[in-house]
């Protein structure tokens, strides 16, 4: 029965036989679970929460020649060894060669193994990236990139390595990753999406064990990489969205129709209408590719093909962002006979000048290179009608950028429409950056970008917990980070939450760093709904990623208080608090 289930999934015959040769793994993972998890899923495209065994079952479809064709990224050497043992068990009848490349392995030994020829490279992102950089691993034949427990890799500081690896590979490489929670999968899928518009609206359900599984399979006939968007996020207005009401160009509308209008559910109607209008627009968005699609549509709509000059200028913080936008614009503008050019640092300067002097309708680039092109008279600004700041929060990291942006605007003959997109911007930088961009237009910046804080005045201290419990029941958020300012309060709150059947992580002041990291990781991955701690160890958690922060009691200083504010913060204040301990006027502004 078990063997029939595997063969029904069209596994490579030798791979299937290898699965049954290892009794250890057969006992650990039942064939029923194996079949039920995959259903009709395309073997080469899986984005879900699977065990290591199930992930590896799809690798062997890519193996043909003795060349590196699969990259598997993990967080530690021990995990890499386990995966290697697993692959050897599956692939021993196929002659699969694996190479282990982690920080714990010898570099010379890694180079010798790679030189002899391997099919699969298993390792940590840092070591794998270094080997690719020196040419020891050739990327031309890589067909599959797999990252196991990707959210854990990100939390361990490998985010930049993974993103850089991703953009070193060919565009047709399959991307497969596992996560510890489906919430992380949704977030990471937005990052690993080469075709930003193709959205597969997948349904999810939560089991009693709070592990989220994928209920629907991915469509084999769709794009190579898919961006999963939970249907719970699609409101009625988005579902009824009609592009025809926007009076888009016929060619642009044709490309949108070719993809299917139903695939644009995440493009909010109000944002798209505001951007297409001549009004300046500020877009706050989460990491992902919806904004790239939105900006591409707006840019193409603004262009007059008869004018062979730069009409849309898009500023990006890095080359990767420019490439991302260029691909999306090329995708929608392929039937519009428009010219788009990337001008970023690190590319051939003379070739850049030559292409710009030929005339480009849309120019995408980094600020420094664009200033150089303007000063060389290669990029003319006489017809620029739209300026876009893409991920502006990454651009305004130093004061020199402010002067450069002002200089660039002074070179533009007419007053262009301005669109600013940003993800997470702290209050000071968002004010300074927007004042720079809208230096002659901005009237008031205060109310719109105020932090989301709610001050709750509670008459007595012993009423605080009742209100906290109501927050868990009433607020539509998965996790709450509760901050107290004494260990006694931490113990009290944690015990009361446990008695109320709420899963809790508690951090003690004397907790060693290993235990602390483990507890924080469990909270990050969604294992527990609440984390109760003191302000002393707040620095270990990125509060910008926490849905709700509750300040259970007031700190001793205003400076300490301001460091604790997250995306949404509820502050408990009682009449028993000594108001002279903290400047309440200072924290409520």
Buried (B, 14 or more C-beta within 10 A) or exposed (E): EBEEBBEEBEBBEBBBBBBEEBEEBBEEBEBEEBBEBBEEBBBBBBBBBBBBBBBBBBBBBBBEEEBBBBBBBBBBBEBBBBBBBBBBBBBBBBEBBBBBBBEBBEBEEBBEBBEEEBBBBBBBBBBBBBBBEEEBBEBEBBBBBBBBBBBBBBBBEBBEBBBBBBEBBEEEBBBBBBBBBBBBBBBBBBBBBBBBBBBBBBEBEEEEEEEBBBEBBBBEEBBBBBBBBBEEEBEEEBEEBEBEEBEBBEBBBEBBEEBEBEBBBBBBBEBBEBBBEEEBBBBBBEEBBBBBBBBBBBBBBBBEBEEBBBBBBBBBBBBEBBBBBBBBBEBBBEEBEBBBBBBBBEEEBEEBBEBBBEEBBBBBBBBEBBBBBBEEEBBBBEBBBBBBBBBBBBBBEEEEBBEBBEEBBEBBEEEBBBBBBBBBBEBEBBBBBBEBBBEEEEEEBEEEBEEEBEEBEBEEBEEBBEBBBEBBEEEEBEBBBBBBBEBEBBBBBBEBBEEEEBBBBBBBEEBEEEEBBEBBBBBBBBBBBBBBBBBEBBEEBEBEEBBBBBBBBBBEEBEBBEEBBBBBBBBBBBEEBEEEEBEBEEBEE
